[in-house]
């Protein structure tokens, strides 16, 4: 009631000063100003809301762009690591087959085995160096140790092969050994240290690859 009484009192004073007509004009002007002010405030709110929406849309667009870049980069890293590990496995499994053989596979000559291993070694080394920056330093250290060890294995294997391996010599060799062809002769223990080192390094590298993939035990 106090507010209403205050308004009535103010209107009475205006009426006394300007008369009924003047008071009416003042009231209309005041109401007009109130409406204008409310419209102005509403306009400001709309402008602020639109500006906020535009800022949010720009931020979302920027965020989406960065997310796509991250996903693309991450996928490239995953693909590179997977490709490198496949070639690593192909190389080490070839060495294992050369030493222990593989059941239910067609026999190939020692020269073919060596050539295939050298090819695997080159492919692995090339892929590894192309993607070296993607691997942790401890992985690089192990791989840098592995490659020379593979080279020693290849050189040791070649050194023990018979120098002449013509078709005629292969046939004579097989006939002299009950059908089993002997490609070369190596001293006892020639591969022991090399294979032990290869096995250790290979297991360590595989463990590191599992960490990269997030599949470590």
Buried (B, 14 or more C-beta within 10 A) or exposed (E): EEEEEEEEEEEEEBBEEEEEEEBEEBEEEEEEEEEEEEEEEEEEEEEEEEEEEEEEEEEEEEEEEEEEEEEEEEEEBEEBBEBBBEBBBBBBEBBBBBEEEEEEEEEEBBEEBBEBBBEBBEBBBEBBEEBBEBBEEEBBEBBEBBBEBBEBBBEBBEEBBEEEBEEEEBEEBEEEEEEEBEBEEEEEEBBEEBBEBBEBBBEBBBEBBEEBEEEEE
